[in-house]
Amino acid sequence: MTEKLVYITRRERFNAAHRLFREDFSDEKNLEVFGKCSNPLWHGHNYTLLVTVKGPVDPETGFVMNLKVLSSIIKEHVIDKLDHRNINLEVDFMEGKLASTENLAIQIFEVLNKELSSFNGISVHCIKIQETENNFVEYFG
């Protein structure tokens, strides 16, 4: 019989500043490509992060994973590094990367998947980040 996977999602929130720009572009080119998000004095968002993990249901607990444990891992390895920070300057896992929400989703996926590797059969299924009321990014690895 095939093992059944169940998907659970934890929502967290953080506030952070960033700037979309490339150092090899002129200010004019950055403005053309990234618009007001290239403001040299930064801009910020109130982000919503949805982390979906997948795995088998533990017959002893009935859980895929204890959501308090998942929340603790997310807070320690992601939220504490991002909340009220400058993504371009202060976030170790974003060093050397353009601070787009797309790249942020990829890096969060990688960080959390590494942290969850010690949990039997648990892995990240999806990272979804809401940057604004109208803009979302999803990354499935």
N, C-alpha and C positions, 0 to 999 in steps of 0.2 A: 504494500500500500504506500502511495506517495505521501510524504510528509506535507501537512498543510501549513502554509505560511499565513500569518496574520499581520496586518499593518496597523501600527499605532502612531499617533501624531501628538507632539507636544508643541504648544505655542509659547514663545518667549518674545519679549520686546526689548529694544535698545534704541538709544539715540546716539547718532554719530555724525561727524562732519567729514566731508571729503571734497576733492576737486578732481574733475575729469580734465586731464591735459596730458600732452606729450611734450617732454622737454625739447625734442627735436623739431617741434612745430613752432612757428612764430605765434605771438599772441593773437594775431588776426586769424591764422589757420585754426588755432584752438577754438576761438570763438565761432568760426564757421562750422567746425565739426561737432563741438560739444555744447555750443550755445551758452546760456547763462550758467550752466554747470561747470564751465571753465573759469569761473570767477577766481582771480588770484587770491582773494581774501576768504575763500572757502564758502561752503554752504552746507546745511545739515538736513537730516531727515529723522522722523520718528518711525523706525523700522518695526515691522512685525516679522518674526522668524517662525516658520513652521518646519519642524523636523519630523519626518516620517521614517520610522525604522520598521524592519520586517524580521520575522523569525517564527519559529515554532512556538506553540503554547506549551509552557511548562506544566506538566500534569500535576505537580505538587502545589503550585500557586495559582494556576489558571491564567497567568500573565505571559505575554511575550517578554515583557520586561517591566520591572517596577518603575512607574512613571516618576516617582520621587528620585530614584537613582538616575534616570535619564535626564531629568531636569538639573540635577546636581552636576552631571557631566557637561551638559550644555553651558550652564552658568560658569563653571570653572574654566573651560577650554575655549569658550566663544564669547559669551556675554560680558564677562569680567574684562576681557581684552578689548571689546568694542564699545561698551557703553560709556558715553560722554567722552569719547576719544576722537582723534583725527585719524581716519583710516589710512591716509597717505603716509603719516609720520609716526604713528604710535602702535600699529598693529603688526606684530611679528610675522604672522602668517600671510600678510599682504605685502610684505617688503619686496620691492622690485616689480610689483604688478600694478597695472592701471586699476584705479580704485572704482571700477564699475560694479554695479550690483551683480552682473553676470559673473565676474571674476570672484566677487565675494562669496557667491553661492557655491562656486566650485571649491574654493578654499575651505569653507565651512564643512562641506561634504567630506573632503579629504581629512580634515582634522578630526571630525567626529567618527568617521569610519575607522580611523586608526585607534581611537580611544575605545571603540566598541569591539575591537577585534578579540579582546580577551573574554567576551561574553559568547558562550556557545551558540553558534548559529544566528547571531544577531548582526545585522548590518544596516547601514543607512539606505533607504529606498529613494528618498527625495528630500531636497532642501528647497523650500519655497520662501522667498523674501518679498514682502510687500514694502516698496520704497515710498510710494505715494498712494493716495486714494485710488489712482487709476493705473499704476504701474506695478507689475509683479514679475518676478523671475523664478523659474523652476529649473532645477538641475537634478537629473536622475543618474549621474555617473556615467 
